[in-house]
Structures are given as structure tokens and as C-alpha cells.
Amino acid sequence: MNNEQLEQMSTGAGFIAALDQSGGSTPKALLAYGVTEDEYSGDDEMFDKVHEMRSRIMTNSAFNGDRVIGAILFEMTMDRQVEGQDTGDYLWNEKRVVPFLKVDKGLVDEANGVQLMKPIPGLTDLLARAASKNIFGTKMRSVIKMANQAGIDAIVAQQFEVGLEIIAAGLVPILEPEVDINSPEKAEAEAMLRASLLEHANKLSADQHIMLKVTIPEEDNFYADLIAHPQVVRVVALSGGYSRDVANDRLSRNNGMIASFSRALGEGLSAKQSDEDFTATIDATIQSIRDASAT
């Protein structure tokens, strides 16, 4: 583990950029960026287009470790290069942005009000490859739809089980048990989730560190105990379908929680923009998310 990166993730002022759209979500991300499906043919060209989009964001002068302290990458992004360096090395060496890798393979069908992660075949090899490419940590997502105790306990148990494997590989896992913002039982689900997360976090040893990525809670400062927990490096928030303005407003009321936005980060960016307009847009976006993360 890189201690300088750990210090930045623990105390750095800023937020984490989620640049990890993959598979089925890639066409939607490209469309939002102004690239239509008739502009590419097949997966290879599609991923070339999305790498162009991500490279344009990462290489922009507004994107640096002063305000963006980390970035979550898709596996193909990790394996590609930016300006002649592996993406993770470029982010840290040139931008002082700590690189993370999305490792989950999607979700199984809903049961007990939740969607667990699919199995992650080849995880051991993937973690070794990530470590060799100087990746600091990982991220993996599950989804909670209802306040079902058995389902939520299963989500948290699975996240920590895989998280311990990631810790053993020398990386810091971001556990992401997302609560659906449209759940009619969102507040109740969050209460169950917080209790289960604290129970598992309390079992970690002094040398085991995790991060948490959660939906912005209904009650302000609801995750304060986890933010203060000695084994939790940082608690970050997903935008979860809220517009950027709404997500920023809600986030700003949660002290010590920082953003890890994906769609909200890309809002307003377009492949058709001039470099000047692109820079102005992303600079304003980054500043607004950084400000909301600074409370």
C-alpha cells in the first residue's frame, strides 16, 4: 500500500471521480456525452470512444489532485494508456490522483429486497494485475431496494467477505452497498445498513482498512460513526440518480462525507464541445462537487 496515497485518501480535500462505466452502461454514458451508436461499430470501437472521453477528462487541466483526490477506473481503462503511461500511473504521476479499479461483474436478480453481486471469477489474478499497475484500491457495488434485514445482512456479509480478500492482496476496497434512491423504505433500509456495517467494521483488525460508498442518506450526518471509525479510510457518496445540483445540496449537509460521482460528474460535457467550452464546464463541475465535499 502506498502510504502517500493512503494519507491523501484519508485527509485530502476533494472528491473521487467515478470513471468506471462498463458493459451495458457504456452506450448510455457515451450518448450523454453526445456520441451516438451510429458513430461506432462493435465493442472495440465503443470502448475506444469511451477511452477517448475518459482521457479527455483526465488530461484536462481542471482535473488534478488539488480537487479530485481519486478516480475509479473500469478494467479496460486500467489496461490502456494515457499519454504513453498506464492509466493508473498517469493519474498518480502527472495528476496526483489516486487510482481505483471497479472489480464487480454486475448484479444477480433481486431477492429479499436486494441485488447481491455476481461471482467475480479470476479475482485473485485481477487483484495481482491491479497491484502490478500501481492501483491503490478497488470498488464493487450491490443494490438495496427494500428494508429487508436478511437481504441487507447478506449484502454486507458479501461485501466484507470479498473486501477481506482485496485487503489481503494489498489493496483498499471501496464497499458500495447502494440504497436505491427511489425505495419507499429508504430511511428504514439505511438504518439496517448502518447497523450491519458498524458490526462488521468493528471486527476488522488494526491493519485492515476499508472505504465505504453509500447513497446520500435521508437523515443528515447519518453515517457519522462510520466516518469516524478508525478502520474506515473515508466514506464517499454516490449520486444515485439525483441531479448534480440536488446531489451536491444533499451531500453538503453531511459533514466529512465526500463525493464519488459518475453521471453527475459528466453532466453537461459533450464530445462536440470546443476544448475551451469543455474546460469551462468541467472546471465549474469539479469546483461545485469539491465545494459540496468540503463540509
Secondary structure, 3 states (H helix, E strand, C coil): CCHHHHHHHHHCCCEEEEECCCHHHHHHHHHHCCCCHHHCCHHHHHHHHHHHHHHHHHHCCCCCCCCEEEEEECHHHHHCEECCEEHHHHHHHHHCCEEEEECCCCECCCECCEECECCCCCHHHHHHHHHHCCCCEEEEEEEECCCCHHHHHHHHHHHHHHHHHHHHCCCEEEEEEEECCCCCCHHHHHHHHHHHHHHHHCCCCCCCCEEEEEECCCCCCCCHHHHCCCCEEEEEEECCCCCHHHHHHHHHCCCCCEEEECHHHHCCCCCCCCHHHHHHHHHHHHHHHHHHHCC
